[in-house]
Amino acid sequence: MGPSLLKLGLAVVLFSILYQSWLKETLFETIGLGRVIQSIDEFPYTCRRIRYERLEACEDLWLDDQERVLYLACARSPGRLNWNAA
């Protein structure tokens, strides 16, 4: 095993570390390489705003595409004070 093969192996390892730690996120998330951008007109659903007193401070949601049901994790502000020790 010659010194040039050792240098090549070291370069590949360093590039792999750089790619996994920084370059992958920069290319695909920040720059958007490979990202498909769709127009709002291509969205297949009709959205409407829901106003209901028990839907305050919703933190998490999950949309069931097959059943077309939206599940929300919500709590009113006074109720949050009871379970949040902070």
C-alpha positions in Angstrom: 0.0 0.0 0.0 1.7 3.2 -1.2 1.6 6.7 0.3 -0.7 7.9 -2.6 -3.3 5.3 -1.8 -3.2 6.3 1.9 -3.7 9.9 1.0 -6.6 9.1 -1.3 -8.2 7.1 1.5 -7.7 9.9 4.0 -9.2 12.4 1.5 -12.3 10.2 1.0 -12.8 9.9 4.8 -12.5 13.6 5.3 -14.8 14.4 2.4 -17.4 11.9 3.8 -17.3 13.5 7.2 -17.7 17.0 5.7 -20.6 15.8 3.5 -22.5 14.1 6.4 -21.9 17.0 8.8 -22.4 20.1 6.7 -22.6 19.7 2.9 -25.6 17.5 2.7 -27.8 19.8 4.7 -26.5 22.9 2.8 -27.2 21.3 -0.6 -30.5 19.7 0.0 -32.2 21.8 2.7 -30.7 25.3 2.3 -30.2 25.5 -1.4 -33.0 23.1 -2.3 -31.2 20.8 -4.7 -33.7 18.3 -6.1 -36.7 20.1 -4.5 -40.0 20.2 -6.4 -42.0 23.4 -6.0 -45.7 23.2 -6.6 -48.1 26.0 -7.1 -50.9 26.5 -4.5 -53.4 25.8 -7.3 -52.1 22.2 -7.5 -53.1 21.5 -3.9 -56.0 19.0 -4.0 -58.0 20.2 -1.0 -60.1 23.2 -0.1 -58.9 24.7 3.1 -61.1 26.7 5.5 -60.4 28.3 8.8 -62.0 26.7 11.9 -62.9 28.9 14.8 -63.8 27.0 17.9 -63.2 28.0 21.5 -61.5 24.6 22.4 -59.0 24.9 19.6 -56.6 27.3 21.3 -52.8 26.8 21.5 -52.6 23.8 19.2 -49.1 22.5 19.2 -49.2 19.3 17.1 -51.4 18.0 14.3 -51.7 14.9 12.2 -53.7 14.6 9.0 -55.2 11.2 8.1 -55.2 11.4 4.3 -57.4 8.4 3.8 -60.1 9.4 6.2 -59.6 13.1 5.7 -59.6 13.8 9.4 -57.3 16.2 11.1 -56.2 15.3 14.7 -54.9 18.2 16.9 -53.3 18.4 20.3 -54.7 21.5 21.8 -55.3 23.0 25.2 -56.8 26.3 26.4 -54.6 28.7 28.2 -56.1 28.3 31.6 -55.9 24.5 31.3 -52.2 24.7 30.4 -51.4 26.5 33.6 -52.8 23.5 35.6 -50.5 20.9 34.0 -47.4 23.0 33.2 -45.3 23.4 36.3 -43.3 26.2 34.8 
